[in-house]
Amino acid sequence: MSASPMADQPPLVTPLGVLGFRDAAVKEYSNWQQSKVVDLAWKAEFQKACDVAMAHGLDLKQIYKDQDPSFFTTNSVILGIARRFMSDIKYWVKQHKTG
């Protein structure tokens, strides 16, 4: 029995449903979060959450699965932003897929 040629290729969609590159999705998600606020300090905090995720190699699926705001707060992200950064992932994925 031979393996399918598709078995050697990474999946196009992660189980959470995030399309495309995992690192790019984290950045796009952060940009979306920043577009939902006007306060520059909050925008900076969302960017900080993105930077922390990227520095630790976390993709959206991992962040969503862990639901651990303390990881972000111990890395200097304020609590409300840390919670929002995690809690909106599923909604963003759904909106992003439907365009």
N, CA, C and O atoms as a GROMACS GRO file, in nm:
protein
  396
    1MET      N    1   0.085  -0.118   0.000
    1MET     CA    2   0.000   0.000   0.000
    1MET      C    3   0.089   0.124   0.000
    1MET      O    4   0.176   0.136   0.087
    2SER      N    5   0.071   0.213  -0.094
    2SER     CA    6   0.154   0.333  -0.101
    2SER      C    7   0.083   0.451  -0.036
    2SER      O    8  -0.040   0.460  -0.034
    3ALA      N    9   0.165   0.540   0.017
    3ALA     CA   10   0.111   0.659   0.082
    3ALA      C   11   0.064   0.759  -0.023
    3ALA      O   12   0.119   0.766  -0.133
    4SER      N   13  -0.034   0.834   0.011
    4SER     CA   14  -0.086   0.938  -0.078
    4SER      C   15   0.018   1.047  -0.096
    4SER      O   16   0.088   1.080   0.000
    5PRO      N   17   0.031   1.105  -0.215
    5PRO     CA   18   0.126   1.214  -0.234
    5PRO      C   19   0.091   1.335  -0.147
    5PRO      O   20   0.179   1.414  -0.113
    6MET      N   21  -0.036   1.350  -0.111
    6MET     CA   22  -0.077   1.461  -0.026
    6MET      C   23  -0.029   1.444   0.117
    6MET      O   24  -0.024   1.542   0.191
    7ALA      N   25   0.005   1.322   0.158
    7ALA     CA   26   0.048   1.297   0.295
    7ALA      C   27   0.178   1.369   0.328
    7ALA      O   28   0.205   1.398   0.445
    8ASP      N   29   0.259   1.398   0.226
    8ASP     CA   30   0.386   1.466   0.248
    8ASP      C   31   0.373   1.617   0.258
    8ASP      O   32   0.470   1.684   0.292
    9GLN      N   33   0.256   1.671   0.231
    9GLN     CA   34   0.236   1.815   0.232
    9GLN      C   35   0.163   1.858   0.358
    9GLN      O   36   0.076   1.786   0.407
   10PRO      N   37   0.199   1.976   0.414
   10PRO     CA   38   0.127   2.024   0.532
   10PRO      C   39  -0.017   2.058   0.497
   10PRO      O   40  -0.046   2.094   0.383
   11PRO      N   41  -0.108   2.045   0.594
   11PRO     CA   42  -0.247   2.078   0.567
   11PRO      C   43  -0.264   2.227   0.539
   11PRO      O   44  -0.191   2.309   0.595
   12LEU      N   45  -0.357   2.262   0.454
   12LEU     CA   46  -0.384   2.402   0.424
   12LEU      C   47  -0.466   2.468   0.533
   12LEU      O   48  -0.462   2.590   0.548
   13VAL      N   49  -0.541   2.389   0.609
   13VAL     CA   50  -0.627   2.442   0.713
   13VAL      C   51  -0.594   2.371   0.844
   13VAL      O   52  -0.590   2.248   0.848
   14THR      N   53  -0.570   2.447   0.950
   14THR     CA   54  -0.546   2.387   1.081
   14THR      C   55  -0.680   2.344   1.139
   14THR      O   56  -0.784   2.388   1.091
   15PRO      N   57  -0.680   2.258   1.241
   15PRO     CA   58  -0.806   2.213   1.301
   15PRO      C   59  -0.897   2.327   1.348
   15PRO      O   60  -1.019   2.312   1.346
   16LEU      N   61  -0.840   2.440   1.390
   16LEU     CA   62  -0.922   2.554   1.429
   16LEU      C   63  -0.985   2.619   1.306
   16LEU      O   64  -1.085   2.689   1.317
   17GLY      N   65  -0.926   2.594   1.192
   17GLY     CA   66  -0.978   2.649   1.068
   17GLY      C   67  -0.902   2.770   1.017
   17GLY      O   68  -0.951   2.841   0.929
   18VAL      N   69  -0.784   2.795   1.070
   18VAL     CA   70  -0.704   2.908   1.026
   18VAL      C   71  -0.641   2.875   0.891
   18VAL      O   72  -0.570   2.776   0.877
   19LEU      N   73  -0.668   2.959   0.793
   19LEU     CA   74  -0.613   2.939   0.659
   19LEU      C   75  -0.476   3.005   0.648
   19LEU      O   76  -0.450   3.107   0.712
   20GLY      N   77  -0.390   2.948   0.567
   20GLY     CA   78  -0.263   3.013   0.537
   20GLY      C   79  -0.154   2.985   0.639
   20GLY      O   80  -0.159   2.889   0.715
   21PHE      N   81  -0.055   3.072   0.637
   21PHE     CA   82   0.061   3.056   0.724
   21PHE      C   83   0.027   3.092   0.868
   21PHE      O   84  -0.041   3.192   0.894
   22ARG      N   85   0.074   3.012   0.960
   22ARG     CA   86   0.041   3.030   1.102
   22ARG      C   87   0.095   3.160   1.158
   22ARG      O   88   0.025   3.230   1.231
   23ASP      N   89   0.219   3.194   1.123
   23ASP     CA   90   0.277   3.318   1.176
   23ASP      C   91   0.208   3.441   1.118
   23ASP      O   92   0.184   3.538   1.190
   24ALA      N   93   0.175   3.436   0.991
   24ALA     CA   94   0.104   3.548   0.929
   24ALA      C   95  -0.034   3.566   0.991
   24ALA      O   96  -0.080   3.679   1.006
   25ALA      N   97  -0.100   3.456   1.027
   25ALA     CA   98  -0.232   3.465   1.088
   25ALA      C   99  -0.226   3.536   1.222
   25ALA      O  100  -0.317   3.613   1.255
   26VAL      N  101  -0.121   3.513   1.300
   26VAL     CA  102  -0.106   3.582   1.429
   26VAL      C  103  -0.097   3.733   1.405
   26VAL      O  104  -0.160   3.811   1.476
   27LYS      N  105  -0.019   3.772   1.307
   27LYS     CA  106  -0.002   3.915   1.276
   27LYS      C  107  -0.131   3.976   1.223
   27LYS      O  108  -0.167   4.088   1.262
   28GLU      N  109  -0.201   3.904   1.136
   28GLU     CA  110  -0.328   3.954   1.082
   28GLU      C  111  -0.432   3.968   1.194
   28GLU      O  112  -0.508   4.065   1.197
   29TYR      N  113  -0.433   3.871   1.283
   29TYR     CA  114  -0.527   3.875   1.396
   29TYR      C  115  -0.497   3.995   1.485
   29TYR      O  116  -0.589   4.065   1.528
   30SER      N  117  -0.371   4.019   1.512
   30SER     CA  118  -0.333   4.134   1.594
   30SER      C  119  -0.374   4.265   1.526
   30SER      O  120  -0.425   4.356   1.592
   31ASN      N  121  -0.352   4.274   1.397
   31ASN     CA  122  -0.393   4.395   1.323
   31ASN      C  123  -0.544   4.415   1.332
   31ASN      O  124  -0.591   4.528   1.347
   32TRP      N  125  -0.619   4.306   1.323
   32TRP     CA  126  -0.765   4.313   1.336
   32TRP      C  127  -0.804   4.363   1.475
   32TRP      O  128  -0.890   4.450   1.489
   33GLN      N  129  -0.739   4.307   1.579
   33GLN     CA  130  -0.768   4.352   1.716
   33GLN      C  131  -0.739   4.502   1.729
   33GLN      O  132  -0.818   4.576   1.788
   34GLN      N  133  -0.628   4.545   1.674
   34GLN     CA  134  -0.592   4.687   1.682
   34GLN      C  135  -0.692   4.775   1.608
   34GLN      O  136  -0.715   4.889   1.647
   35SER      N  137  -0.752   4.722   1.502
   35SER     CA  138  -0.850   4.799   1.426
   35SER      C  139  -0.981   4.817   1.502
   35SER      O  140  -1.065   4.898   1.463
   36LYS      N  141  -1.000   4.742   1.609
   36LYS     CA  142  -1.123   4.747   1.687
   36LYS      C  143  -1.116   4.844   1.804
   36LYS      O  144  -1.213   4.857   1.879
   37VAL      N  145  -1.002   4.912   1.822
   37VAL     CA  146  -0.988   5.008   1.932
   37VAL      C  147  -0.931   5.139   1.878
   37VAL      O  148  -0.863   5.141   1.776
   38VAL      N  149  -0.959   5.249   1.949
   38VAL     CA  150  -0.904   5.378   1.910
   38VAL      C  151  -0.789   5.422   2.000
   38VAL      O  152  -0.702   5.498   1.959
   39ASP      N  153  -0.788   5.373   2.123
   39ASP     CA  154  -0.686   5.412   2.220
   39ASP      C  155  -0.549   5.358   2.178
   39ASP      O  156  -0.532   5.238   2.158
   40LEU      N  157  -0.453   5.448   2.164
   40LEU     CA  158  -0.320   5.408   2.118
   40LEU      C  159  -0.250   5.314   2.216
   40LEU      O  160  -0.171   5.228   2.175
   41ALA      N  161  -0.277   5.331   2.345
   41ALA     CA  162  -0.217   5.242   2.445
   41ALA      C  163  -0.270   5.099   2.428
   41ALA      O  164  -0.194   5.003   2.441
   42TRP      N  165  -0.398   5.086   2.399
   42TRP     CA  166  -0.455   4.954   2.376
   42TRP      C  167  -0.399   4.893   2.248
   42TRP      O  168  -0.368   4.774   2.244
   43LYS      N  169  -0.386   4.973   2.144
   43LYS     CA  170  -0.326   4.923   2.020
   43LYS      C  171  -0.186   4.869   2.047
   43LYS      O  172  -0.149   4.763   1.998
   44ALA      N  173  -0.110   4.944   2.127
   44ALA     CA  174   0.026   4.902   2.161
   44ALA      C  175   0.025   4.771   2.240
   44ALA      O  176   0.113   4.687   2.222
   45GLU      N  177  -0.074   4.754   2.327
   45GLU     CA  178  -0.084   4.630   2.405
   45GLU      C  179  -0.119   4.511   2.316
   45GLU      O  180  -0.065   4.402   2.335
   46PHE      N  181  -0.207   4.531   2.219
   46PHE     CA  182  -0.236   4.423   2.125
   46PHE      C  183  -0.112   4.388   2.043
   46PHE      O  184  -0.088   4.270   2.015
   47GLN      N  185  -0.036   4.488   2.005
   47GLN     CA  186   0.088   4.461   1.933
   47GLN      C  187   0.186   4.387   2.022
   47GLN      O  188   0.258   4.298   1.977
   48LYS      N  189   0.189   4.424   2.150
   48LYS     CA  190   0.277   4.355   2.245
   48LYS      C  191   0.236   4.209   2.258
   48LYS      O  192   0.322   4.121   2.262
   49ALA      N  193   0.106   4.182   2.266
   49ALA     CA  194   0.058   4.043   2.274
   49ALA      C  195   0.102   3.965   2.150
   49ALA      O  196   0.143   3.850   2.160
   50CYS      N  197   0.093   4.028   2.035
   50CYS     CA  198   0.138   3.966   1.911
   50CYS      C  199   0.288   3.938   1.918
   50CYS      O  200   0.332   3.828   1.883
   51ASP      N  201   0.364   4.035   1.961
   51ASP     CA  202   0.509   4.019   1.970
   51ASP      C  203   0.548   3.906   2.065
   51ASP      O  204   0.640   3.830   2.037
   52VAL      N  205   0.477   3.896   2.177
   52VAL     CA  206   0.503   3.789   2.274
   52VAL      C  207   0.472   3.654   2.211
   52VAL      O  208   0.551   3.560   2.221
   53ALA      N  209   0.357   3.644   2.145
   53ALA     CA  210   0.320   3.518   2.079
   53ALA      C  211   0.424   3.479   1.975
   53ALA      O  212   0.467   3.363   1.970
   54MET      N  213   0.465   3.574   1.893
   54MET     CA  214   0.563   3.545   1.789
   54MET      C  215   0.698   3.505   1.849
   54MET      O  216   0.763   3.412   1.800
   55ALA      N  217   0.741   3.575   1.954
   55ALA     CA  218   0.870   3.546   2.016
   55ALA      C  219   0.874   3.406   2.077
   55ALA      O  220   0.981   3.346   2.089
   56HIS      N  221   0.757   3.356   2.117
   56HIS     CA  222   0.749   3.224   2.179
   56HIS      C  223   0.698   3.117   2.082
   56HIS      O  224   0.673   3.003   2.122
   57GLY      N  225   0.682   3.153   1.956
   57GLY     CA  226   0.641   3.056   1.855
   57GLY      C  227   0.500   3.006   1.870
   57GLY      O  228   0.469   2.892   1.834
   58LEU      N  229   0.412   3.089   1.924
   58LEU     CA  230   0.273   3.048   1.945
   58LEU      C  231   0.186   3.088   1.826
   58LEU      O  232   0.188   3.203   1.783
   59ASP      N  233   0.111   2.993   1.774
   59ASP     CA  234   0.014   3.025   1.669
   59ASP      C  235  -0.124   3.040   1.732
   59ASP      O  236  -0.141   3.016   1.852
   60LEU      N  237  -0.221   3.079   1.653
   60LEU     CA  238  -0.355   3.105   1.707
   60LEU      C  239  -0.419   2.982   1.768
   60LEU      O  240  -0.488   2.991   1.870
   61LYS      N  241  -0.398   2.866   1.708
   61LYS     CA  242  -0.455   2.744   1.763
   61LYS      C  243  -0.400   2.717   1.903
   61LYS      O  244  -0.476   2.682   1.994
   62GLN      N  245  -0.271   2.734   1.921
   62GLN     CA  246  -0.210   2.710   2.052
   62GLN      C  247  -0.261   2.809   2.155
   62GLN      O  248  -0.293   2.771   2.268
   63ILE      N  249  -0.270   2.935   2.117
   63ILE     CA  250  -0.319   3.038   2.210
   63ILE      C  251  -0.463   3.008   2.248
   63ILE      O  252  -0.498   3.016   2.366
   64TYR      N  253  -0.546   2.975   2.150
   64TYR     CA  254  -0.687   2.947   2.175
   64TYR      C  255  -0.703   2.824   2.264
   64TYR      O  256  -0.786   2.823   2.355
   65LYS      N  257  -0.624   2.722   2.238
   65LYS     CA  258  -0.632   2.598   2.316
   65LYS      C  259  -0.588   2.620   2.461
   65LYS      O  260  -0.651   2.570   2.553
   66ASP      N  261  -0.480   2.695   2.480
   66ASP     CA  262  -0.425   2.715   2.615
   66ASP      C  263  -0.514   2.801   2.704
   66ASP      O  264  -0.528   2.773   2.823
   67GLN      N  265  -0.575   2.906   2.649
   67GLN     CA  266  -0.658   2.999   2.726
   67GLN      C  267  -0.589   3.038   2.857
   67GLN      O  268  -0.647   3.025   2.965
   68ASP      N  269  -0.466   3.086   2.847
   68ASP     CA  270  -0.385   3.119   2.964
   68ASP      C  271  -0.342   3.265   2.961
   68ASP      O  272  -0.232   3.295   2.916
   69PRO      N  273  -0.427   3.357   3.010
   69PRO     CA  274  -0.388   3.498   3.008
   69PRO      C  275  -0.265   3.526   3.093
   69PRO      O  276  -0.195   3.624   3.068
   70SER      N  277  -0.239   3.442   3.192
   70SER     CA  278  -0.122   3.467   3.278
   70SER      C  279   0.008   3.458   3.200
   70SER      O  280   0.106   3.523   3.236
   71PHE      N  281   0.012   3.378   3.093
   71PHE     CA  282   0.132   3.373   3.010
   71PHE      C  283   0.161   3.511   2.954
   71PHE      O  284   0.275   3.557   2.955
   72PHE      N  285   0.058   3.576   2.904
   72PHE     CA  286   0.076   3.709   2.845
   72PHE      C  287   0.102   3.814   2.953
   72PHE      O  288   0.184   3.903   2.934
   73THR      N  289   0.031   3.805   3.066
   73THR     CA  290   0.052   3.905   3.170
   73THR      C  291   0.191   3.895   3.231
   73THR      O  292   0.249   3.997   3.269
   74THR      N  293   0.245   3.774   3.242
   74THR     CA  294   0.382   3.762   3.293
   74THR      C  295   0.483   3.814   3.191
   74THR      O  296   0.600   3.835   3.224
   75ASN      N  297   0.438   3.834   3.069
   75ASN     CA  298   0.522   3.893   2.964
   75ASN      C  299   0.481   4.038   2.936
   75ASN      O  300   0.499   4.089   2.826
   76SER      N  301   0.425   4.102   3.040
   76SER     CA  302   0.396   4.247   3.042
   76SER      C  303   0.278   4.294   2.958
   76SER      O  304   0.269   4.413   2.927
   77VAL      N  305   0.188   4.204   2.920
   77VAL     CA  306   0.065   4.244   2.851
   77VAL      C  307  -0.042   4.264   2.958
   77VAL      O  308  -0.056   4.181   3.047
   78ILE      N  309  -0.117   4.375   2.951
   78ILE     CA  310  -0.218   4.399   3.054
   78ILE      C  311  -0.330   4.294   3.043
   78ILE      O  312  -0.358   4.241   2.935
   79LEU      N  313  -0.393   4.266   3.157
   79LEU     CA  314  -0.487   4.155   3.169
   79LEU      C  315  -0.602   4.159   3.069
   79LEU      O  316  -0.630   4.059   3.003
   80GLY      N  317  -0.669   4.273   3.058
   80GLY     CA  318  -0.784   4.281   2.967
   80GLY      C  319  -0.748   4.252   2.823
   80GLY      O  320  -0.822   4.185   2.752
   81ILE      N  321  -0.635   4.302   2.780
   81ILE     CA  322  -0.589   4.278   2.644
   81ILE      C  323  -0.551   4.131   2.627
   81ILE      O  324  -0.580   4.070   2.525
   82ALA      N  325  -0.485   4.075   2.728
   82ALA     CA  326  -0.449   3.932   2.723
   82ALA      C  327  -0.573   3.846   2.708
   82ALA      O  328  -0.576   3.753   2.627
   83ARG      N  329  -0.675   3.876   2.787
   83ARG     CA  330  -0.800   3.799   2.778
   83ARG      C  331  -0.866   3.814   2.641
   83ARG      O  332  -0.908   3.716   2.581
   84ARG      N  333  -0.874   3.937   2.592
   84ARG     CA  334  -0.937   3.963   2.463
   84ARG      C  335  -0.858   3.898   2.350
   84ARG      O  336  -0.917   3.846   2.255
   85PHE      N  337  -0.726   3.902   2.359
   85PHE     CA  338  -0.641   3.845   2.255
   85PHE      C  339  -0.670   3.696   2.239
   85PHE      O  340  -0.664   3.643   2.128
   86MET      N  341  -0.701   3.628   2.349
   86MET     CA  342  -0.732   3.485   2.343
   86MET      C  343  -0.878   3.459   2.308
   86MET      O  344  -0.907   3.369   2.229
   87SER      N  345  -0.967   3.536   2.364
   87SER     CA  346  -1.109   3.501   2.354
   87SER      C  347  -1.172   3.527   2.217
   87SER      O  348  -1.273   3.466   2.184
   88ASP      N  349  -1.114   3.614   2.137
   88ASP     CA  350  -1.175   3.648   2.008
   88ASP      C  351  -1.124   3.563   1.891
   88ASP      O  352  -1.167   3.583   1.778
   89ILE      N  353  -1.034   3.471   1.917
   89ILE     CA  354  -0.971   3.396   1.807
   89ILE      C  355  -1.073   3.320   1.723
   89ILE      O  356  -1.072   3.330   1.601
   90LYS      N  357  -1.161   3.246   1.788
   90LYS     CA  358  -1.259   3.166   1.713
   90LYS      C  359  -1.349   3.256   1.628
   90LYS      O  360  -1.379   3.224   1.513
   91TYR      N  361  -1.392   3.368   1.685
   91TYR     CA  362  -1.476   3.463   1.610
   91TYR      C  363  -1.400   3.517   1.489
   91TYR      O  364  -1.454   3.523   1.379
   92TRP      N  365  -1.273   3.557   1.510
   92TRP     CA  366  -1.192   3.610   1.400
   92TRP      C  367  -1.175   3.508   1.289
   92TRP      O  368  -1.187   3.540   1.171
   93VAL      N  369  -1.147   3.384   1.327
   93VAL     CA  370  -1.128   3.279   1.227
   93VAL      C  371  -1.255   3.264   1.143
   93VAL      O  372  -1.248   3.254   1.020
   94LYS      N  373  -1.370   3.262   1.209
   94LYS     CA  374  -1.497   3.248   1.136
   94LYS      C  375  -1.519   3.366   1.042
   94LYS      O  376  -1.557   3.347   0.927
   95GLN      N  377  -1.494   3.487   1.089
   95GLN     CA  378  -1.512   3.606   1.006
   95GLN      C  379  -1.410   3.611   0.892
   95GLN      O  380  -1.443   3.649   0.780
   96HIS      N  381  -1.289   3.572   0.922
   96HIS     CA  382  -1.180   3.575   0.824
   96HIS      C  383  -1.207   3.476   0.710
   96HIS      O  384  -1.177   3.504   0.594
   97LYS      N  385  -1.265   3.361   0.744
   97LYS     CA  386  -1.294   3.259   0.642
   97LYS      C  387  -1.410   3.300   0.552
   97LYS      O  388  -1.413   3.264   0.434
   98THR      N  389  -1.505   3.375   0.609
   98THR     CA  390  -1.622   3.414   0.530
   98THR      C  391  -1.601   3.547   0.459
   98THR      O  392  -1.680   3.587   0.374
   99GLY      N  393  -1.491   3.616   0.496
   99GLY     CA  394  -1.453   3.739   0.429
   99GLY      C  395  -1.544   3.852   0.454
   99GLY      O  396  -1.523   3.961   0.402
   0.00000   0.00000   0.00000
